[in-house]
Amino acid sequence: MLRIAVPNKGSLAEPAAAILRESGYRQRSSSRELRLSDPTNNVEFFFLRPRDIAVYVGGGTLDVGVTGRDLLLDSGADAEEVMSLGFGASTFRYAAPPGTVTDVDAIAGRRVATSYPGLVRAHLAERGVTPADVVRLDGAVETSVGLGVADLIADVVETGTTLRGAGLEVFGEPILRSEAVLVRRAGSERDPAVEVLQRRLQGVLVARQYVMVDYDVRVELVERACELTPGLESPTVSPLHDRGWCAVRAMVPRAGTNAIMDELYDLGARAILVTDILACRL
C-alpha cells in the first residue's frame, strides 16, 4: 500500500486535497481525520504538519508527500522533489531597513531572523557569506528588526505591504521561488504505484491548463481553422451530414480561449463550444 503524506493545515492543505480528489483518490471529510485509507486505489493518507512531511518521507516512514519546496530544502531531509504541483507559489527574499543592507554580501556579520534557518544558512554558505547569527522565529519575523532581535530578515514576500509597514524593504535577488511539490526519499527505487500517482497528478495539471473546443466550419476553411486550433498532435476533423461542413475538435490553452473563439467566428466557424477537461493522459 502506497503511503502518502498530505498537509494537515495551512495554505497547501485545501489545494493538495483538491488535486488528489481530482486525481481519483479518496479524501477526508473532516479536518480531524489524521489518517485515511483508500482501499480502492491501495493508498493510505497521513495528514501532517507541512514542515514535517519531508522528514517523514526522507526517513522512509512514508513513501511520498506533498509539501512546499521551501519546506523541503529547509528541512535538510534525505528527500527530493519529484514534480511540481502548480499551486502554493511564493517568493523567499531578504529585507532590511532602507539603506542598511543593499546586497547579499553585506549580510556578513549581521543577524538574520527567519522561519527557515536551514534554507538561509545554505543560501548564504553558497554565496560565501557568514552571518553573525541566524535567528529562528516561528512567526512575525518582520517585527524582529524593530524589536532589536535581528538586523534583517529572510521571509516569504508576496506584495511587500507587510514589510513596508514594518519599515523594511527587499534587496537582492530572490533566495527561492517556491511552490507545492511532490517529494519522495532520495535515491528510492522505481515504484509503479508512485508512477501511477504522478501520471494522475500530471493529468489533472494539464486538464487545468487546457479546454476542449468543438466547432463546425466549411470544408474549404478547415486548414485555416486548424492553424488556429492545432491541438496537441492534431485536431480531430469529422465530416457532417451536410458535406460542405466539417466538425473540428481540439485542445486549446484555457488562458486564450475567448480570443480563439473570436478568431474562429471571424473565420466563419459556427456552433463553437468549449468544455472543461477533468483529467487526461498524454
N, C-alpha and C positions, 0 to 999 in steps of 0.2 A: 504494500500500500504506500502510495506517494504521500509524504508528509510536507505540508505547505504552511509556512508562517505568513500571517497576514496582519497588518497594523490593526491594533485593537481600538485606537482612538487617534485624534489629530487630523490634520488636513489630508492625509493619504488614505484614511480608513474608508470613507464612502466611495471615492473613485476606484480604489482597489476592489471593493466588494462589487461595484458595478461592472467592471471589466471581467471579473471572474464569473459573475452571473451571466453576462452576455456570451461568455465562452462555454456555457453549458454546465457550470458547476453549481452545486447547491451552496447557498449562503445562509448565514444565521438570521433569525427573525428578531432576536433581542441582543442588545449590546452586552448583556450579562453572560451570554454564552462565550466561553473561552476555548471551547473545543467542539468541533463539529465533524461528524463522519458523513461522507458522501459515498455510500457503497456502490451506487450505480457507476461511478467513474473510478472506483477504487482509490479514493483520495481521502485524507483526513486533514482538516484545517486546524491550526492553532493560532489564536488571536493574542498577539503580544505587543508590548511597547515597541514602536518603530525603532527606537535606539538599540533594542536588544536583539533584533531579528538577525542581523549579520553575525552576531556572536553565536547564536544557536546554530545557524546554518554552517558557519565556519568550523564549529566544533563537531559537526557531524550529527548533532542531535536531531536536526530536521534536514530534509533534502533540499528544499528551495524556499525562497521567501521574497516578499515584496517589501522594499524599503526605499529610502532616499539614497541617491548616490553620495550625498554629503555624509549621511549617517554611516554608510558602508566604509568610506575612506577614513572617517574619524574613528571608527571602532578599532581599526588595526587587526580585525579578524581575518582568519585564513579563508576568506570568501572572495568571489569575483563576480563582476557584472556579466550577466548572460544576455540580456536585452533591455532596451529602454522601453517604457510603457506609455509615454506620451501625455502624462499628467504630472501635476505637482512641481512644475518648473519654478526654479528660484535661482537667484544670483547671490553669491557669497563674496563680500568685499570688506576692505579695511575702511575705517572712518576715524577722523580725529578733529579736534577744534581747528577752525580755519587758520592756516599759516603755521601750524606747529609741526605737522608731518606732511610732506608732499610727495614722497615716493617710498617704495618698499625698503630701499637701502637705509633710509633714515629711521627705520624701526629699531635698528641695532641699539641695544642698551636701554630700550624703553619697555614699559609694562603694557601687555596686550590682554584685554579682557575678551572672553569668548565662551560660547557654549560648546565649541568644537575644538578643544585643545589639541587633539591628535592631528586633525586636519591642518591647523595653523602651524604647529611645530614642523610638520612635514613640508609645508609650503615654504616656510622661512629657511629650513635646512637646505632645501633645493636651491634657494636663492643665495645661500651662504651668509644669511643674516642671523645673528644671535641676539635675541631679545633679553632684557633683564629678567623678565618673568612672563609666563603665560598664565593668566589668572582665569580659572574655570568658574563660570557662573551659570546657573540653570535658567535664569530669566532676567528680564530688564537689563540687558547688557549695556544699552545706550546710556543708562544713568551712572554707570561705573566711573566715567571720567569726571563728571560733576561732583561725585562723592569722594574723589581722590583715591579710588582703588586702582585706577589704571590711567595710562597716558593716551591710549587709543583703543579701539575695539575692532573685532572682526565678527561680522554678523550677516545674516540674510538681509538683503536690501531689495525692496520692491519699488515703491515710489520715492523713497528718501524723505518723506514727510516727517516720520517719527524721528529720524536722525537730525533733521534741521531743527525740530522742536527742542531737541536736547543740545543744540549748539554744536553739532558735528557735521562734517561733510566728507563724502567719499573721496578716495585718492587711489591712484594706481589702477592697474588692470584687474579685472575680477579674479579672485582666487579660484573660483569654481563656478560653473553653471550646472546646477543640479536638477534632477527630476526623479520620478519614481522609476525604479529598475527591478528586474528580476535577478536574484543572486543565487548562487549555489557554491558549495565548497570548492575551493581552488584545486584543480587537478583531478576532479571527480571523473570516474569512468562514465562512458556513454550510458544513458538511461532512456529507454524508449518512452517511458511514462513522462519524463521531462520534455522530450521532443514533442510529444502529443500536446502537452501544456503550451509549449512555445508556439506550435502551429495554430492552436486555438486562439491564443492571445494575439498573434500576428494577424489572424483572420479578422478579428474584431477591430484592430487598429486600422487595417486597410479599409474595412467597411465604413469606419467613421470618416475616412477621408474622401470616399467616393460615393456617388449615387448612380442609379441606373436610369438612363434616359431612353425613352421609346418615342418614335415619331414616324409619320408617313411622309414620303417625298416622291416626286415624279421621278421616273426611271432615268431620265436624262440629267437629273440633278444629283443622283446618288453619289457619284465620285466627289463632287464638291462638298456634299453634306458629310461624307466620311472623313474629309480633311478636317472638318470642324469637330468630329467625334471619332477619333481613330481607335478609341478603346484601349485595351492593353495589348493583345496580339492583333486583333482586327475586329471590327464591328460585325454583328450578325445582320445579314440582309436577306429578307424573305419576300417573295412575290405576293401581291394581294390579288383578290378576285378580279379587280379592275387591273388589267395587265399594264396599264400606264403608270401604276404606282407600286412602290415597294415599302415595306415596313423595316425600320432600322432600329437596332438595339445596341447600346454601348455603355460602358462605364465611363463616367467623366468626373473630374475633380469637383468635390462638393463646393469649394470656395468660388468656382467660376460658373456655377450652374445657370444663374439667371442671364449672364452675358451670352452663354452658349445658346440658350433658348431664344434670345433676341436675334442672334445671328441666323439660327435655323429658320425662324419665322420670316425674316427678311429674305432669305434664300427661296422660300416657298414651301417649306415643310409645314405640316399641319398635324393636329392631334398629338401635340408634344406633351408627353407625360414624364414626370420624374418620380421615382420611388426610392425609398431608403433601402440600403443593403444591411441586413442584420449581422451577417457573418459571411466569410468566404474562405476559399483555399486557392492560392495562386501557384 
